[in-house]
Amino acid sequence: MSLPEEIVASGKLFELVHETQPDGRVFEKARRAPGVRLIIVDRPKGTILLTKEFRKELGGWDYRLPGGKVFDSLGEYDTHRQSGAAILEAATKKAREEAVEEAGIDTKELTLFRKSTLGATVEWDLYVFEVGKWSLSEGGQQLEEGEMIEAVSWFGYEEVEAMIMRGDMQEDRIALILLQWIAKQKESTK
């Protein structure tokens, strides 16, 4: 059910939205354009590609799944929403671009594994894709200016689980999804 909404404040990435409930109460939420994350797997080796990225909000290095924003600004996201076009198409396109940019990987097989919804008061969805078939990109990584990604490395499933449990991977909602993905892989090989 879509409720009447009013944008009461807007920045480059976030907007503050008031939705009027049927009883007249106002529900407030922040909205941000969605993002993508990529589980790039080498099935024969049983490994997952992670990047080591400097994160300003953490004040240090963190292991991450490659990914980024589907739209670079809230204006682009609003234009897309108003067009009625499917968000999954835009997310898939951006996932392919981020694979090349952050990991130096051309995707051959890309499937949505899970959509992570943040919560009721902050609308910021992350689309997590599994990349099962891929090849190395001719140009390697093509980082954007300001991105500090030190390494692209392959880790075994158990090693990734241990890294998450030690706190080496601090994007918590993505870490949980990655643990679920690993559990699914282990279950399918039984």
N, C-alpha and C positions, 0 to 999 in steps of 0.2 A: 504494500500500500504506500503510495507516494503522498506525502503531506505537503501543504503549502510551505515554501521556505523563503527566507530572506537572507541575503548575504550582508552581514553587518560590518565585516572587516575583511580585507583581502591583502595578501602580500604576494611575493613571487611564487612561493610554493604552497602556502596554506591559505585557507579562507575560513572565517568563522560564520557558521550557518545557524540560524534560528528556524526551527520547524514548529509550526503551530499545531498542537494536538487538537483532536475533536472537542475536548472539554475546555479549550482556550489556553491551556498551559503551554509554555514555550520550552521546547527541548533544544539545548545548545550542543553543537558538535563542531569539531575542527575537521576540515576536509583537505586531503593532500592527494595529488595525482598518484596513481598506483606505480608499483615497481615490479621488476622481474628478478629472479634468481635462477641459476642453472646448476643442476646436478649433472656434471659431465663425467661419464663413467667409461672405464676400460674394462668391460666384462671379462674378457679372457684372463686379465691380471687381477681382477677383483679390486680395482682401485678407483678412487674419486679424485678429481682435480680440485684443488683449493688454491686460492691466492693468499699471499701474505701482504696485507694492506695497512698503511698507516691511517688511523682513524682519529681525527681531531677530537671528536667527542669523548674518546677513550684516553687520549693523551699517549697513545702508543700503538703498537702493531697488533693486528688481529688476523686470524685465519678466516677466510670468507669464501662463500660460493660466489663465482663471478655474477655480476648483475648490475642493475642501475634503474633509473627512472624511465617509465614508459614515455612520459612527456617532460620536457625540460622546464616547462612553466605551467602555472595554474591556468593561464589564458589558453594555452594549447589544449589542456585537458578539458576545460569548459567548452571550447569549440567542438572537440570530439564528442563530448557528452550530448551537446545540443544537436549534433548531426544525426544521432540515432545509430551510428555505426557501432559494430560489435567491438567491445573493449578487448576481447580475446585475440582478435585479429591484430590489433595494434600491439598488444603485449607479445604475441608470437614474433612479429616483425622486429620488435626491440630486443627480444631475447636473442635472435639470430645476430643482430648487430653487436650486442654486448659480448657474445661468445668470441667474436673476432677481436673486438676492442680490448677486452680485459684478459682473455685467455689465449688468443692466437689460434682459435679453433673455428673451422667452418662446419656448421651443423648440417647433417644429412638426414637425421631422424630426430624430431623434436616433439615431445608429447607433454601435455600439462599433467603434472603429478598432483598438485594441490594448489588451491587458492587459500591464502592465509588472510583472514579478516581480523583487523586489530581489535575493534571493539565498538561499542555503541557511541561513545563520545568523541572518538577519533576515527575517522574514516580514512584508512590507508591500507589498501589491499596490496598483497604481494603475490604474484603469480610465479609458482615454482615449477620449472620445466625439467624434464629428464631428457638428456641428450645421449641417446644410445649409439648412434652412428655418427661419426665425424671424421674430419681430416685436418691436418695442420694447415693453417692459413699461409698463403705464400708470403705475406708481409709480416707474419708474426703478430705480436701484440701491437695495438694501435691506441695507446692510452691517450685520454683527453688531457689537456693542459691542467695541471694541478693534481692529477691522480698520482698517488704514491703507492704503486704496487711493486713490491720488491721481488717477488718470486711467484712462479706458477709451479706447483709441485703435485705429485701423485701420492696418495696415501691409501693404505689398505683399510677395509671397513672397520676392523677392530681398532686400528690406530686412530681413525677419525672419531670413533666412539670415545676413546680415552682422551683425546684432545678436547672434546666437548665437555666431558666430565671434569677435566682439569681447569676448564674456563679459558682454554686457548682459542675458542670460537665463541665470541661474546654477543653475536646477534641472536639472542635467545630464541625467538620464535622460529627462526630458520634452523637453528641447531636442533630444536625439537622435531621439526619436519624431517630433517636429515636423519635423525635417529629412527624415526618411523619408516623412512625409505629403506634404511639399512636393514631394519627388522624384517621388512617385506621381502627383501632380497634373500636374506638368510632362510626365511620360511619357504620361499619358492625352490630352494635347492635341497630341501629335506626330502 
